[in-house]
Amino acid sequence: MKRRYRSPRTAPLIVALITSVAAVTLALCVAAFLRSYRAAVVQSACTSSAQAVNQVVGTVGNYVENLEETVGDVMAEMYAPEESRDAYLNAWLNARSEVVAVTTYDAAGTLQDCWALGHTPRQNILQNLSFDLGAARRSADGYTSTPHVESIFAGYYPWVVTVVRPMPSGNTPRWVAVDVRFSGLGASINGVGIGQHGYCYLMDEHGNMVYHPQQQLLYAGIKTEEAARLAGLADGTYVEDTVIYSIQDVPGSNWRVVGVSYIDETVDESVWQMARITLGTAALILAAALLTGWVISHMLSHPLQRLETAMEQFEQDADGFTFQPVAGTREVQELSDSFGHMVGRIQQLMTTVREEEIDLRKTELKALQAQINPHFLYNTLDSIAWMCEQGKNGDAVKMVHALARLFRISISRGHELIPIEKELQHAESYLLIQKFRYKNQFTYHFTVDESCLHYLCNKITLQPIIENAITHGLDLLVEPGHIEITVCTEGEDVLFRVSDDGIGMSQEQVAELLQNEPSDRTGIGIKNVNDRLRIYFGPQYGLSIESVPDEGTTVTIRMPRVPEEREGDYDKTH
């Protein structure tokens, strides 16, 4: 059967449409907002990084300016008499605690004089990190060293920066070197952070590292910096993949301050926080749109849905359906009135058809009950006549009584349901007649649960089963056969079992037995018994047959336990 295409409902369409429009609009707005917000946060991070670098530049600039002033003071005293020079420098070192030492060097780079409070240079200096002769000769104006450890004293290793300046003295070059502590400036640079993990460092104009807060990691090769590449960039802020670089020259020196900050902690975290807030707000707006759509759809489509539900309920249970008019717009009310009129008309027609069908069923049942085998009646009367001729009047009388009882129970004053006790008497009368006819070629036995005797059953239920057992099961046996009739209860049901030890049947024969209509030869067939049970009690009741060729057949009849006072219920229902 081809499935009918069902169009979508109006309410879900309205809700889906409003929600979809709201969702798409919100998605575009959220994406545009987050893009703009990220750009603003990146710009803010660049500004913050530039401000931090500018702060470090100011600190380093003051340090460099202080270095120049310090060197200027020293250079002015180099031409003074030795006694006044020594007195001045010692007093000056007392006042300038940031200055570690003042030294002079000859043309060969040999240490000549040294002024340092409480410290005397070593006799043998393996490596003087405070003076580089090659650098001094290359630079006419002198140079400033990178931060290093003072190495000319024994047991005293302060961290210093050395400012070297030439001192004209005829044709013999001489240099003055001033060692100034760097620890204060390093602490100032370390104290300037950009974000959680951002930092600043110093390099010269060629990209050589002057100071880095993670100097040990650089020396160990665990961390690297792109100072050489950054040295080629002009002052400014540069945003790369995940890093923001801010570069600025230190006035009065060849040093440059580089600020490093990370986008993931300065930008992404802020963007994600804003994204969560924005998405939460969008979710609330979307929920409001969903609620609005539901309210609108409820107002517009709810009456139609109620009408549709009423139609589905009527389709599923037309008999018990009671239609309640649906309120709504005028069109819905008119449709509701038309449907209500249609329901009433259909239920009226169904009642008429059901009554006609019940009458037809009753007629069919009466026709089935009236199918008394004329051959059976003829053969029975012929057997009675033969017994009379042979002088077997006693047997003839028993046979006549059995036949009369058989017909009396078959009539049953027009009732379809009779007590099981009467049905067993009917079956025994039939067996007695057949036993006379077949000259005792079989025996039979009843096993009956007496609690079942007063329950009702369809009349002429056992006789067709027994007839089939005799005709098709025992008639072809050479030796006498046996029929066992059992009546018992199982749960809320009553079971009849008719078993014979005849020739049995194949499964195909069993199926054919339940499908074929009766003929004059078979009388009321097994199929008719099965049909009558189903008509009265429902499809879960009826016959089941188990048969094994050359071993025998068992027919089980299942019907409900029907007390005598409930006979009228089944007459009305069926």
Rosetta blueprint (number, residue, H / E / L):
1 M L
2 K L
3 R L
4 R L
5 Y L
6 R L
7 S L
8 P L
9 R L
10 T H
11 A H
12 P H
13 L H
14 I H
15 V H
16 A H
17 L H
18 I H
19 T H
20 S H
21 V H
22 A H
23 A H
24 V H
25 T H
26 L H
27 A H
28 L H
29 C H
30 V H
31 A H
32 A H
33 F H
34 L H
35 R H
36 S H
37 Y H
38 R H
39 A H
40 A H
41 V H
42 V H
43 Q H
44 S H
45 A H
46 C H
47 T H
48 S H
49 S H
50 A H
51 Q H
52 A H
53 V H
54 N H
55 Q H
56 V H
57 V H
58 G H
59 T H
60 V H
61 G H
62 N H
63 Y H
64 V H
65 E H
66 N H
67 L H
68 E H
69 E H
70 T H
71 V H
72 G H
73 D H
74 V H
75 M H
76 A H
77 E H
78 M L
79 Y L
80 A L
81 P L
82 E H
83 E H
84 S H
85 R H
86 D H
87 A H
88 Y H
89 L H
90 N H
91 A H
92 W H
93 L H
94 N H
95 A H
96 R L
97 S L
98 E L
99 V E
100 V E
101 A E
102 V E
103 T E
104 T E
105 Y E
106 D L
107 A L
108 A L
109 G L
110 T L
111 L E
112 Q E
113 D E
114 C E
115 W E
116 A L
117 L L
118 G L
119 H L
120 T L
121 P E
122 R L
123 Q L
124 N L
125 I L
126 L L
127 Q L
128 N L
129 L L
130 S L
131 F L
132 D L
133 L H
134 G H
135 A H
136 A H
137 R H
138 R H
139 S L
140 A L
141 D L
142 G L
143 Y E
144 T E
145 S L
146 T L
147 P L
148 H E
149 V E
150 E L
151 S L
152 I L
153 F E
154 A L
155 G L
156 Y L
157 Y L
158 P L
159 W E
160 V E
161 V E
162 T E
163 V E
164 V E
165 R E
166 P E
167 M E
168 P L
169 S L
170 G L
171 N L
172 T L
173 P L
174 R E
175 W E
176 V E
177 A E
178 V E
179 D E
180 V E
181 R E
182 F L
183 S H
184 G H
185 L H
186 G H
187 A H
188 S H
189 I H
190 N H
191 G L
192 V L
193 G L
194 I L
195 G L
196 Q L
197 H L
198 G L
199 Y E
200 C E
201 Y E
202 L E
203 M E
204 D E
205 E L
206 H L
207 G L
208 N L
209 M E
210 V E
211 Y E
212 H L
213 P L
214 Q L
215 Q H
216 Q H
217 L H
218 L H
219 Y H
220 A H
221 G L
222 I L
223 K L
224 T L
225 E L
226 E L
227 A H
228 A H
229 R H
230 L H
231 A H
232 G L
233 L L
234 A L
235 D L
236 G E
237 T E
238 Y E
239 V E
240 E L
241 D L
242 T L
243 V E
244 I E
245 Y E
246 S E
247 I E
248 Q E
249 D E
250 V L
251 P L
252 G L
253 S L
254 N L
255 W E
256 R E
257 V E
258 V E
259 G E
260 V E
261 S E
262 Y E
263 I H
264 D H
265 E H
266 T H
267 V H
268 D H
269 E H
270 S H
271 V H
272 W H
273 Q H
274 M H
275 A H
276 R H
277 I H
278 T H
279 L H
280 G H
281 T H
282 A H
283 A H
284 L H
285 I H
286 L H
287 A H
288 A H
289 A H
290 L H
291 L H
292 T H
293 G H
294 W H
295 V H
296 I H
297 S H
298 H H
299 M H
300 L H
301 S H
302 H H
303 P H
304 L H
305 Q H
306 R H
307 L H
308 E H
309 T H
310 A H
311 M H
312 E H
313 Q H
314 F H
315 E H
316 Q H
317 D L
318 A L
319 D L
320 G L
321 F L
322 T L
323 F L
324 Q L
325 P L
326 V L
327 A L
328 G L
329 T L
330 R H
331 E H
332 V H
333 Q H
334 E H
335 L H
336 S H
337 D H
338 S H
339 F H
340 G H
341 H H
342 M H
343 V H
344 G H
345 R H
346 I H
347 Q H
348 Q H
349 L H
350 M H
351 T H
352 T H
353 V H
354 R H
355 E H
356 E H
357 E H
358 I H
359 D H
360 L H
361 R H
362 K H
363 T H
364 E H
365 L H
366 K H
367 A H
368 L H
369 Q H
370 A L
371 Q L
372 I L
373 N L
374 P H
375 H H
376 F H
377 L H
378 Y H
379 N H
380 T H
381 L H
382 D H
383 S H
384 I H
385 A H
386 W H
387 M H
388 C H
389 E H
390 Q L
391 G L
392 K L
393 N H
394 G H
395 D H
396 A H
397 V H
398 K H
399 M H
400 V H
401 H H
402 A H
403 L H
404 A H
405 R H
406 L H
407 F H
408 R H
409 I H
410 S H
411 I H
412 S H
413 R H
414 G H
415 H L
416 E L
417 L E
418 I E
419 P E
420 I H
421 E H
422 K H
423 E H
424 L H
425 Q H
426 H H
427 A H
428 E H
429 S H
430 Y H
431 L H
432 L H
433 I H
434 Q H
435 K H
436 F H
437 R H
438 Y L
439 K L
440 N L
441 Q L
442 F E
443 T E
444 Y E
445 H E
446 F E
447 T E
448 V E
449 D L
450 E H
451 S H
452 C H
453 L L
454 H L
455 Y L
456 L E
457 C E
458 N E
459 K L
460 I L
461 T L
462 L H
463 Q H
464 P H
465 I H
466 I H
467 E H
468 N H
469 A H
470 I H
471 T H
472 H H
473 G H
474 L H
475 D L
476 L L
477 L L
478 V L
479 E L
480 P L
481 G E
482 H E
483 I E
484 E E
485 I E
486 T E
487 V E
488 C E
489 T E
490 E E
491 G L
492 E L
493 D E
494 V E
495 L E
496 F E
497 R E
498 V E
499 S E
500 D E
501 D L
502 G L
503 I L
504 G L
505 M L
506 S L
507 Q H
508 E H
509 Q H
510 V H
511 A H
512 E H
513 L H
514 L H
515 Q H
516 N L
517 E L
518 P L
519 S L
520 D L
521 R L
522 T L
523 G L
524 I L
525 G L
526 I H
527 K H
528 N H
529 V H
530 N H
531 D H
532 R H
533 L H
534 R H
535 I H
536 Y H
537 F H
538 G L
539 P L
540 Q L
541 Y L
542 G E
543 L E
544 S E
545 I E
546 E E
547 S E
548 V E
549 P L
550 D L
551 E L
552 G E
553 T E
554 T E
555 V E
556 T E
557 I E
558 R E
559 M E
560 P E
561 R L
562 V E
563 P L
564 E H
565 E H
566 R H
567 E H
568 G H
569 D H
570 Y H
571 D H
572 K H
573 T H
574 H L
